[in-house]
Amino acid sequence: MRKWYPILPIAIAVAASLYVYPRLPDRVPTHYNIRGVPNGFGPKWIATVIFPAMLLVLWGVLRGLPKIDPRQANYARMQSTYDLVVNLIVTMITALHLIFLGGAMSGGVPVVRFIPAVIGVSFIVMGNVLPRARPNWWFGIRTPWTLSNDRVWERTHRVGGYIMTATGVLAVVTAFFSNPLALLSFAVLAVAMSIGLMAYSYFAWKQETAK
């Protein structure tokens, strides 16, 4: 059942696009600055077609990747985790699609508040399941050091789970503030998280190989 869950959010995305298309102006916002002011516009078909099409392609790709992974056997050990991640990604993109449609429809939807909230909740969920990921080439914190040593993979994903969860909580908190500095702080922290985990995986590798 969980493998077919994405049909639901994809259907919602398509239905929402069909509903709002005749109600949209010919040109709609496609990009917002950090203050939530539209600074990019495009034809309405872009706002209604791109996300549903992306969802269909992405779902197919995510389902096909394990079949060509050299470490395919590890997916059997984390099948429920991988299914949850796929469902989470599809749900997140659908939510973003609905947010952008709402902004295009009324112009009154606080896009810069909803987007950090959606991303933050996704980070929290991902952070809680990340430690259950097993070594593979497509999903998780993939650095030369985690991919070359299963113990380094395990340590990095355990630490990464805590950090990603904390980052997600911060993102949800920033959604309650309209101050652009709050959003900028979250963006900087997200970049720092990526760099920090890469560095940690290297130091963990040095420790493990020294043993």
C-alpha positions, -999 to 999 in steps of 0.1 A, spaced: 0 0 0 27 25 9 43 20 -25 12 33 -41 5 61 -17 21 87 -41 -9 83 -64 -30 103 -39 -8 134 -37 -2 133 -74 -39 131 -81 -44 161 -57 -18 181 -75 -34 174 -109 -69 181 -97 -58 214 -81 -41 224 -114 -72 216 -134 -94 236 -110 -73 268 -108 -62 269 -144 -92 287 -158 -92 310 -128 -56 322 -131 -45 353 -149 -24 348 -181 9 355 -162 14 343 -126 43 346 -101 69 319 -105 95 332 -81 96 352 -49 123 371 -31 132 367 5 106 392 15 78 372 -2 75 397 -31 71 381 -66 101 389 -87 96 364 -115 65 358 -137 56 333 -164 26 319 -183 0 301 -161 6 267 -178 40 266 -161 25 270 -127 0 243 -133 20 217 -153 55 217 -140 50 203 -106 25 175 -115 49 165 -143 78 166 -120 60 144 -95 52 117 -121 88 116 -133 103 117 -99 81 89 -86 92 67 -115 129 76 -110 128 70 -72 112 36 -77 137 26 -104 169 37 -87 172 7 -63 171 -17 -92 204 -3 -106 221 3 -73 252 -19 -68 241 -23 -32 206 -33 -41 205 -59 -14 206 -33 13 172 -19 3 155 -50 16 169 -41 50 154 -6 48 124 -10 25 99 7 48 124 36 54 129 41 17 92 39 10 86 66 36 113 88 21 97 85 -14 63 93 0 77 122 20 93 138 -11 62 134 -32 40 149 -4 64 178 1 65 187 -36 27 185 -37 24 208 -8 48 233 -24 27 231 -56 -5 239 -37 13 268 -20 24 283 -53 -11 279 -67 -25 297 -37 -1 325 -42 -9 327 -79 -47 326 -72 -50 353 -46 -16 369 -41 -24 368 -4 -9 335 5 23 341 26 45 319 5 77 327 23 61 314 55 45 283 42 76 271 23 100 270 54 72 252 73 68 225 47 106 221 44 110 221 82 84 193 87 101 173 60 135 177 76 121 166 110 106 134 95 137 128 74 160 133 104 141 107 124 144 80 97 179 89 85 197 67 110 178 37 96 192 41 61 217 14 50 247 20 27 236 27 -9 244 50 -38 212 70 -40 197 79 -7 214 93 24 246 112 32 268 100 4 304 111 7 335 92 -4 340 82 33 305 70 41 304 50 9 337 34 15 331 23 51 298 10 65 307 20 101 313 56 89 280 55 71 263 44 104 279 71 125 274 99 100 237 91 96 231 89 133 246 123 139 230 136 107 196 126 120 199 147 151 212 177 131 186 175 104 158 173 130 171 203 148 174 222 115 138 213 107 126 226 140 143 259 133 127 261 99 93 256 114 101 284 139 112 308 112 78 303 95 62 323 123 84 353 115 82 376 85 117 389 91 139 380 61 169 376 84 151 346 100 148 329 66 184 338 57 195 323 90 178 290 81 194 290 47 228 295 61 223 268 87 211 243 60 243 250 41 264 247 73 247 214 80 257 199 47 293 211 50 295 200 86 282 165 79 307 161 51 335 171 74 322 148 101 322 118 77 358 125 69 369 126 105 348 95 113 366 78 85 400 88 98 391 74 132 377 41 118 407 35 95 431 44 123 417 15 143 
